[in-house]
Amino acid sequence: MPAYVPPPNVMQSRHGAIGALFHTRVRANPTHRAVVDGDRVITYEALEERSNQLANALLSQGLRQGDRVGLLARNRLEYVEVELAAAKAGLIVACLNWRLADRELRHCINLVEASVLIVQEELAQTLDRLDLKEHRRIMLGGDYEAFLDSGTSDFPDLDIDPENGLVILYTSGTTGLPKGALISHRAMVARAMCFASEQNIPIGDNFCAWPPFYHMASTDQALATLLRGGTVHVVDGYEPDLMIEILEREEMGLFILIPGMVGQFAAILEAQKVKVKGVGRCGAMADLVPREDIAAVTRALNAPYSNTFGATETGMPPASSSALPIGLAPTNLAKRQSAFCDLRLVDPDDNEVPIGTPGEVAMRGPTLFSGYWNADETNEKDFRNGWFHMGDVLRRNADGTLDYVDRVKYMIKSGGENIYPAEIEQVMLADERVQEVVVVRRPDPKWSEVPVAFVVPADPSLTENDLMDLCRENLSSYKRPKDIIFLADGDLPRSTSGKVQRHELEARL
């Protein structure tokens, strides 16, 4: 007897979309705090009502499913409200980076052809300089509240395909203008599931949204937290005193930390003898953090360090399930593959490489984005042969774990050998006297290219000979930097998203 096949609408339809899932969560804990932003606190039922109003108000203006709403604002409660409203109305939020140069921001807005711009009042002058096409502009504050009040509080009765777009997050390449990564409801739901299951985050745990909401770190985790009944604590950027106050008062599932702040934050925690209420996991991008800083911050927070590898396009996969123990400087940063993806490591001809050989990551899975907005040529290249090619290089070990090696797009070719800067950087970061290190390429008449290291010391006693001795111990001769240049703290050139600009360092050579 054939198995019973239930009707498709039982398993799919709107129930796979973010708005409907949040609607269901509201019924479970209506009076629980959803978002805390300083003195402003909004419950689940209040957030439901306000996001319904905003969704219906936008639809009443003639917007239709798939239309884009540009959001230009710093971290604040309304950011979550707009994302939920768009989810319910079938709209797509373009999360605009307010730190971009005028040329870049103009490109980001025009790229997605936003129908409406929701703007924080303090950032309005930025838009005035851009010479944009006409857009309906809604200013956060009185204008926004009046617009919101024009919509009914009924839950929008729409069928939202889980493959529909939810947000556009902009990514920067090594050169050129930002690309808009389209993330669907399906991908965001899968990311929430991955966040819970592979980071071991209990139901109802809270999240501190201090990274900018125009990055996946806050948007992904904030929505995941709300789908699971927790509270999102909004902080507008890196504010150690406020973040510590929250940590002392509230339990956190995952507390994000990024390279460059880990050591400083650990020192503050230790100096103030902070007693956190409870942290499940902390950190991000362990490969770029000095090992002693990892030991210090895990000790201060009494939480393991999240040893993951992912991207805006992929979410926390392809490697999201391992953590580094509390209080120890790790000697091994091998990662474990996520259960939420298929993974291949391939050579330039897309042939899978043997175990132990570096290869570009090719991935597929439910957390994956839906492509770059209006970038057919790039999409065809990056999604070739049915896999998304990340542009990152990993190495699979015999036990199945994965080592991060470097970016494909930044590689040093010296005397016929490929050199990945991250391998040199990781060796130097093992010395606790190194705060940051960036390796770049320099033209060479004999070898074509050679590596040069820019180092920000944490201890003034550190010398070039110390680092050269460390490299001699740990690196093949062709991988050792030919020069080491010391920089003061804050002298590394960075993009608006905080990424070090290697090409600017190259120009100094």
C-alpha positions as CSV (number, residue, x, y, z in Angstrom):
1,M,0.0,0.0,0.0
2,P,1.5,3.4,-1.0
3,A,2.3,5.8,1.7
4,Y,-0.2,8.6,2.4
5,V,0.8,11.9,0.8
6,P,-0.6,14.9,2.7
7,P,-1.7,18.0,0.8
8,P,1.1,20.4,0.1
9,N,-0.5,23.3,1.9
10,V,-0.3,21.4,5.2
11,M,3.5,21.3,5.1
12,Q,4.4,24.5,3.2
13,S,2.5,27.7,2.4
14,R,3.0,30.7,4.6
15,H,4.1,28.7,7.6
16,G,7.7,28.6,6.3
17,A,7.9,32.4,6.2
18,I,9.4,34.6,9.0
19,G,6.3,36.7,9.6
20,A,4.0,33.7,10.1
21,L,6.5,32.0,12.4
22,F,6.9,35.1,14.5
23,H,3.1,35.4,14.6
24,T,3.0,31.9,16.1
25,R,5.7,32.7,18.6
26,V,3.7,35.7,19.8
27,R,0.8,33.5,20.8
28,A,3.2,31.4,23.0
29,N,4.6,34.3,25.0
30,P,2.8,37.6,24.3
31,T,3.9,39.6,27.3
32,H,7.6,38.5,27.2
33,R,10.1,41.2,26.3
34,A,10.9,41.0,22.6
35,V,13.3,44.0,22.2
36,V,15.1,46.2,24.7
37,D,16.7,49.4,23.5
38,G,17.9,51.4,26.5
39,D,14.8,52.6,28.3
40,R,12.6,51.4,25.5
41,V,11.1,47.9,26.0
42,I,8.6,46.3,23.6
43,T,6.8,43.0,24.3
44,Y,6.1,40.3,21.7
45,E,2.4,41.3,21.4
46,A,3.3,45.0,21.1
47,L,5.9,44.2,18.4
48,E,3.4,42.1,16.6
49,E,0.8,44.9,16.6
50,R,3.3,47.6,15.5
51,S,4.9,45.5,12.7
52,N,1.4,44.5,11.5
53,Q,0.5,48.3,11.3
54,L,3.7,49.1,9.4
55,A,3.2,46.2,7.0
56,N,-0.4,47.2,6.2
57,A,0.6,50.9,5.9
58,L,3.3,50.0,3.3
59,L,0.9,47.8,1.4
60,S,-1.7,50.6,1.4
61,Q,0.8,52.8,-0.5
62,G,0.8,50.4,-3.4
63,L,3.9,48.3,-2.6
64,R,3.7,44.7,-3.7
65,Q,5.5,41.5,-2.8
66,G,9.1,41.7,-3.9
67,D,9.4,45.5,-3.7
68,R,12.4,46.9,-1.8
69,V,12.3,49.1,1.3
70,G,15.6,50.8,2.0
71,L,16.5,51.2,5.7
72,L,19.2,53.7,6.6
73,A,19.5,53.7,10.4
74,R,21.9,53.0,13.2
75,N,21.1,50.1,15.7
76,R,17.7,50.8,17.3
77,L,14.4,49.0,18.1
78,E,12.8,50.1,14.9
79,Y,15.3,48.1,12.8
80,V,13.7,44.9,14.0
81,E,10.2,46.3,13.6
82,V,10.9,47.2,9.9
83,E,12.4,43.8,9.1
84,L,9.4,42.0,10.6
85,A,6.9,44.3,8.9
86,A,8.6,43.6,5.5
87,A,8.5,39.9,6.2
88,K,4.7,40.0,6.8
89,A,4.1,42.1,3.7
90,G,6.4,40.1,1.4
91,L,8.7,43.1,0.9
92,I,12.5,43.1,1.0
93,V,14.6,45.3,3.3
94,A,17.8,46.6,1.8
95,C,19.9,47.1,5.0
96,L,22.0,50.2,4.1
97,N,25.4,50.8,5.6
98,W,25.3,54.4,6.9
99,R,29.2,54.4,7.1
100,L,29.6,54.1,3.3
101,A,31.0,56.9,1.2
102,D,28.4,58.8,-0.8
103,R,29.3,57.1,-4.0
104,E,28.9,53.7,-2.5
105,L,25.7,54.5,-0.7
106,R,24.2,55.9,-3.9
107,H,25.1,52.7,-5.7
108,C,23.5,50.5,-3.0
109,I,20.2,52.4,-3.1
110,N,20.0,52.7,-6.9
111,L,21.0,49.0,-7.3
112,V,17.9,47.7,-5.6
113,E,15.5,50.5,-6.9
114,A,14.0,51.0,-3.4
115,S,10.4,52.1,-3.5
116,V,10.5,53.6,0.0
117,L,13.4,54.8,2.2
118,I,13.0,54.6,6.0
119,V,15.7,56.9,7.4
120,Q,17.0,57.9,10.8
121,E,16.7,61.7,11.1
122,E,20.4,62.2,11.9
123,L,21.3,60.5,8.6
124,A,18.9,62.5,6.4
125,Q,21.6,64.9,5.3
126,T,23.6,62.0,3.9
127,L,20.7,61.2,1.5
128,D,20.4,64.9,0.6
129,R,23.9,64.8,-0.9
130,L,23.3,61.7,-3.1
131,D,21.2,63.2,-5.9
132,L,18.9,60.2,-5.9
133,K,15.8,59.4,-7.9
134,E,12.6,60.3,-6.2
135,H,11.8,58.0,-3.3
136,R,9.1,58.1,-0.7
137,R,11.0,59.0,2.4
138,I,9.8,58.1,5.9
139,M,11.8,59.7,8.8
140,L,12.1,57.7,12.0
141,G,10.3,59.6,14.8
142,G,7.1,61.5,14.4
143,D,6.8,60.9,10.6
144,Y,7.3,57.2,11.1
145,E,4.8,56.9,14.0
146,A,2.2,58.8,12.0
147,F,2.7,56.5,9.0
148,L,2.6,53.4,11.2
149,D,-0.7,54.6,12.8
150,S,-2.2,54.8,9.3
151,G,-2.1,51.0,9.0
152,T,-4.5,48.5,10.7
153,S,-3.1,46.1,13.3
154,D,-4.5,42.9,11.6
155,F,-2.0,40.3,10.6
156,P,-1.6,40.6,6.8
157,D,-3.4,37.6,5.2
158,L,-0.8,36.9,2.5
159,D,0.8,33.7,1.2
160,I,4.5,34.3,1.4
161,D,6.7,31.8,-0.5
162,P,9.6,30.8,1.7
163,E,11.9,31.4,-1.4
164,N,10.8,35.0,-1.5
165,G,13.5,37.6,-0.6
166,L,13.6,38.9,3.0
167,V,16.6,41.1,3.3
168,I,19.5,42.4,1.2
169,L,22.8,42.6,3.0
170,Y,25.7,44.3,1.2
171,T,29.1,42.6,0.9
172,S,32.3,44.2,-0.1
173,G,34.8,42.6,-2.4
174,T,38.5,43.3,-2.6
175,T,37.7,46.0,-5.2
176,G,34.7,47.6,-6.7
177,L,31.3,48.6,-5.4
178,P,29.3,46.6,-2.8
179,K,27.2,43.7,-3.9
180,G,23.7,43.1,-2.6
181,A,23.2,39.5,-1.2
182,L,19.6,38.5,-1.3
183,I,18.6,36.3,1.7
184,S,15.2,34.5,1.6
185,H,12.8,33.5,4.3
186,R,13.9,29.9,3.7
187,A,17.6,30.8,4.3
188,M,16.8,32.9,7.4
189,V,14.7,30.1,9.0
190,A,17.5,27.5,8.3
191,R,20.0,29.9,9.8
192,A,17.9,30.2,12.9
193,M,17.8,26.4,13.2
194,C,21.5,26.1,12.7
195,F,22.1,28.8,15.3
196,A,20.1,26.9,17.8
197,S,21.2,23.4,17.1
198,E,24.9,23.8,16.3
199,Q,25.7,26.6,18.7
200,N,23.8,24.8,21.5
201,I,21.6,27.8,22.3
202,P,18.6,27.0,24.5
203,I,15.1,28.2,23.8
204,G,14.5,31.7,25.2
205,D,18.1,32.8,25.5
206,N,18.9,36.4,24.8
207,F,21.1,38.2,22.2
208,C,23.0,41.4,22.4
209,A,22.7,43.1,19.0
210,W,25.7,45.5,19.1
211,P,27.2,44.8,15.7
212,P,25.5,46.9,13.0
213,F,22.1,45.5,11.8
214,Y,23.3,46.0,8.2
215,H,25.6,43.0,8.9
216,M,24.5,39.3,9.3
217,A,25.9,39.2,12.8
218,S,23.0,41.2,14.2
219,T,20.2,40.7,11.6
220,D,20.6,36.9,11.5
221,Q,20.9,36.3,15.2
222,A,18.2,38.9,16.2
223,L,15.6,37.3,14.0
224,A,16.7,33.8,15.2
225,T,16.3,35.0,18.8
226,L,12.8,36.3,18.2
227,L,11.7,33.1,16.5
228,R,12.8,31.2,19.6
229,G,11.2,33.4,22.3
230,G,14.3,35.3,23.5
231,T,15.0,39.0,24.0
232,V,17.1,41.1,21.7
233,H,19.1,43.8,23.6
234,V,20.0,46.6,21.1
235,V,23.3,48.5,21.5
236,D,24.4,51.0,19.0
237,G,27.9,49.7,18.2
238,Y,30.8,48.7,20.5
239,E,29.9,50.3,23.9
240,P,31.8,48.2,26.5
241,D,30.2,49.7,29.6
242,L,26.6,49.2,28.3
243,M,27.5,45.7,27.0
244,I,28.9,44.7,30.4
245,E,25.9,46.1,32.1
246,I,23.7,43.8,30.0
247,L,26.0,40.8,30.6
248,E,25.8,41.3,34.3
249,R,22.0,41.4,34.2
250,E,20.9,39.1,31.4
251,E,21.8,35.6,30.2
252,M,23.2,35.4,26.7
253,G,23.1,32.5,24.2
254,L,25.8,33.8,21.9
255,F,27.8,36.9,22.7
256,I,29.4,38.2,19.5
257,L,33.0,39.4,19.6
258,I,35.1,40.3,16.6
259,P,38.9,40.5,16.0
260,G,40.5,43.7,17.2
261,M,38.2,44.1,20.2
262,V,38.6,40.7,21.9
263,G,41.8,41.5,23.9
264,Q,40.6,44.9,24.9
265,F,37.2,43.7,26.0
266,A,38.8,40.8,28.0
267,A,41.1,43.3,29.8
268,I,38.1,45.4,30.8
269,L,36.2,42.4,32.1
270,E,39.2,41.3,34.1
271,A,40.1,44.8,35.4
272,Q,36.5,45.4,36.6
273,K,36.1,41.8,37.9
274,V,32.8,41.5,36.0
275,K,30.5,38.6,37.0
276,V,28.4,37.8,34.0
277,K,25.0,36.2,34.6
278,G,25.7,33.5,32.0
279,V,27.0,33.2,28.4
280,G,26.5,30.1,26.3
281,R,29.2,30.9,23.7
282,C,31.2,33.9,22.7
283,G,33.3,35.2,19.8
284,A,33.6,34.9,16.1
285,M,36.5,34.5,13.5
286,A,38.9,32.7,15.9
287,D,41.5,32.4,13.1
288,L,42.1,36.2,13.2
289,V,42.3,36.5,17.0
290,P,45.5,36.2,19.1
291,R,45.4,32.9,21.0
292,E,46.0,34.4,24.4
293,D,43.1,36.8,23.8
294,I,40.8,33.8,23.2
295,A,42.0,32.3,26.5
296,A,41.5,35.6,28.4
297,V,38.0,36.4,27.1
298,T,36.7,32.8,27.6
299,R,38.0,32.9,31.1
300,A,36.4,36.2,31.8
301,L,33.0,35.3,30.3
302,N,33.2,31.6,31.5
303,A,32.1,30.6,28.0
304,P,33.7,28.6,25.2
305,Y,34.8,30.5,22.0
306,S,32.7,29.9,18.9
307,N,35.1,28.4,16.3
308,T,33.1,28.8,13.2
309,F,33.5,29.7,9.5
310,G,30.7,31.3,7.4
311,A,29.8,34.3,5.4
312,T,26.9,36.7,4.6
313,E,26.0,34.5,1.7
314,T,26.0,31.2,3.7
315,G,25.2,32.1,7.3
316,M,27.1,30.2,9.9
317,P,27.8,27.2,7.7
318,P,29.8,25.7,6.2
319,A,31.6,25.1,9.6
320,S,29.6,26.1,12.6
321,S,29.5,23.3,15.2
322,S,32.8,23.5,17.2
323,A,33.9,25.6,20.1
324,L,37.3,26.3,21.8
325,P,37.5,25.4,25.6
326,I,37.5,28.0,28.4
327,G,40.7,29.5,29.5
328,L,43.1,27.8,27.1
329,A,45.1,29.4,24.3
330,P,44.2,27.0,21.4
331,T,46.9,25.2,19.5
332,N,44.5,23.9,16.9
333,L,41.7,25.9,15.2
334,A,40.3,23.0,13.1
335,K,36.5,23.3,12.6
336,R,33.7,20.9,12.1
337,Q,31.5,20.9,9.1
338,S,27.9,22.0,9.6
339,A,25.1,19.5,9.2
340,F,23.2,22.2,7.3
341,C,25.2,22.0,4.0
342,D,27.0,19.9,1.5
343,L,30.6,20.8,1.0
344,R,33.3,20.3,-1.6
345,L,36.8,21.6,-1.7
346,V,37.9,22.2,-5.3
347,D,40.8,23.3,-7.5
348,P,40.5,26.0,-10.2
349,D,39.0,23.5,-12.6
350,D,36.3,22.5,-10.0
351,N,37.9,19.1,-9.4
352,E,37.6,18.0,-5.8
353,V,41.0,18.1,-4.1
354,P,42.5,15.3,-2.0
355,I,42.5,15.3,1.8
356,G,45.2,17.6,3.1
357,T,45.3,19.8,0.0
358,P,43.8,23.4,0.1
359,G,40.8,23.9,-2.1
360,E,38.1,26.5,-2.7
361,V,34.9,26.0,-0.7
362,A,31.9,25.0,-2.9
363,M,28.7,24.7,-0.9
364,R,25.0,24.1,-1.2
365,G,22.4,23.9,1.5
366,P,19.2,25.5,3.0
367,T,21.1,28.5,4.6
368,L,22.5,29.7,1.3
369,F,21.5,33.1,-0.1
370,S,19.6,33.5,-3.4
371,G,22.3,35.3,-5.3
372,Y,23.6,38.9,-5.7
373,W,21.0,41.5,-6.7
374,N,21.1,42.4,-10.4
375,A,24.5,40.7,-11.0
376,D,23.9,37.9,-13.5
377,E,27.5,37.5,-14.6
378,T,28.7,37.2,-11.0
379,N,26.0,34.8,-10.1
380,E,26.7,32.6,-13.1
381,K,30.4,32.4,-12.1
382,D,29.9,31.9,-8.4
383,F,27.0,29.4,-8.7
384,R,28.7,27.3,-11.5
385,N,28.0,23.6,-11.7
386,G,25.2,23.7,-9.1
387,W,27.4,24.8,-6.2
388,F,28.1,28.2,-4.6
389,H,31.8,29.0,-4.7
390,M,32.7,31.1,-1.7
391,G,36.1,32.4,-2.8
392,D,37.6,31.0,0.5
393,V,40.2,28.2,0.8
394,L,39.9,25.4,3.4
395,R,41.8,22.2,3.9
396,R,40.1,19.0,5.0
397,N,42.0,16.9,7.5
398,A,42.1,13.1,7.7
399,D,39.6,13.2,10.7
400,G,37.1,15.3,8.7
401,T,37.8,18.6,10.4
402,L,38.5,21.7,8.3
403,D,41.3,24.3,8.6
404,Y,40.8,27.8,7.3
405,V,43.6,28.7,4.9
406,D,42.8,32.0,3.1
407,R,40.8,33.9,0.4
408,V,41.2,32.7,-3.1
409,K,41.2,36.2,-4.4
410,Y,44.2,37.2,-2.3
411,M,47.1,34.8,-2.8
412,I,50.8,35.4,-3.0
413,K,52.5,33.6,-5.9
414,S,56.2,33.4,-5.1
415,G,58.6,31.3,-7.3
416,G,55.8,29.1,-8.5
417,E,54.5,28.5,-5.0
418,N,51.2,29.6,-3.6
419,I,51.3,31.4,-0.3
420,Y,48.2,32.1,1.7
421,P,48.7,35.2,4.0
422,A,46.5,33.8,6.8
423,E,48.9,30.9,7.4
424,I,51.7,33.4,8.1
425,E,49.3,35.6,10.2
426,Q,48.2,32.7,12.3
427,V,51.8,31.8,13.2
428,M,52.6,35.4,14.3
429,L,49.4,35.7,16.2
430,A,50.5,32.8,18.4
431,D,52.9,35.2,20.1
432,E,50.9,37.0,22.8
433,R,52.9,40.2,22.1
434,V,51.2,40.5,18.7
435,Q,47.9,42.4,18.7
436,E,47.2,42.3,14.9
437,V,49.1,41.2,11.8
438,V,48.3,41.6,8.1
439,V,50.4,40.0,5.3
440,V,50.5,41.5,1.8
441,R,52.4,40.9,-1.4
442,R,55.2,42.9,-2.8
443,P,56.6,42.6,-6.3
444,D,60.0,41.0,-6.5
445,P,62.3,40.8,-9.5
446,K,63.4,37.3,-8.7
447,W,60.4,35.5,-7.2
448,S,57.6,37.6,-8.8
449,E,56.0,38.2,-5.4
450,V,57.1,37.9,-1.8
451,P,55.2,38.3,1.5
452,V,55.6,41.3,3.8
453,A,54.0,41.5,7.2
454,F,52.5,44.6,8.9
455,V,52.3,44.1,12.6
456,V,50.6,46.0,15.4
457,P,52.4,45.0,18.6
458,A,50.6,44.5,22.0
459,D,54.0,44.7,23.8
460,P,56.7,47.3,22.9
461,S,59.4,44.7,23.7
462,L,58.5,42.7,20.5
463,T,61.2,42.8,17.9
464,E,61.5,41.9,14.2
465,N,64.0,39.1,15.2
466,D,61.5,37.6,17.6
467,L,58.9,37.2,14.8
468,M,61.4,36.0,12.3
469,D,62.6,33.3,14.7
470,L,58.9,32.3,15.1
471,C,58.5,32.1,11.4
472,R,61.6,30.1,10.9
473,E,60.3,27.6,13.4
474,N,56.9,27.2,11.9
475,L,57.0,28.1,8.2
476,S,58.8,26.8,5.1
477,S,61.5,29.2,3.8
478,Y,59.4,30.5,0.9
479,K,56.5,31.4,3.2
480,R,58.5,33.6,5.6
481,P,58.0,37.3,5.3
482,K,60.8,39.2,3.6
483,D,60.1,42.3,5.8
484,I,58.2,43.1,8.9
485,I,56.8,46.6,9.4
486,F,55.5,47.7,12.7
487,L,52.4,50.0,13.0
488,A,50.8,51.8,15.9
489,D,47.4,50.7,17.1
490,G,44.7,52.1,14.7
491,D,47.0,52.6,11.7
492,L,45.8,49.6,9.8
493,P,43.5,50.9,6.9
494,R,40.0,49.5,7.1
495,S,36.8,49.6,5.1
496,T,33.5,50.8,6.6
497,S,32.7,47.2,7.6
498,G,36.0,46.9,9.5
499,K,37.9,44.8,7.0
500,V,41.6,45.6,6.5
501,Q,42.3,47.0,3.1
502,R,45.3,45.1,1.9
503,H,45.7,47.1,-1.3
504,E,46.3,50.3,0.8
505,L,49.0,48.5,2.7
506,E,50.6,47.4,-0.6
507,A,50.7,51.0,-1.7
508,R,52.9,51.8,1.2
509,L,55.6,49.4,0.1
